[in-house]
Amino acid sequence: MSATGTFDSWPADPMDLGPLYPLVGSEILMTVICSLVFAGFFIWKIKLEKHKYEKETAALNGGND
């Protein structure tokens, strides 16, 4: 037996305790929002770095493309 005991020795039924963390049921919505923010950030970052790379390449070539 572990130090915390078993479910049988709990004074209350775990199903009667209610939600164990906030915003229960919104996991799918949060996953979708997080995925969109993740994709948007990386698209923005790739475009930003591509623009910076092209600018630095043009400066190193002396403006001769």
Secondary structure as GFF3:
##gff-version 3
##sequence-region A 1 65
A	DSSP	three_ten_helix	7	9	.	.	.	ID=ss1
A	DSSP	three_ten_helix	14	16	.	.	.	ID=ss2
A	DSSP	alpha_helix	27	60	.	.	.	ID=ss3
###
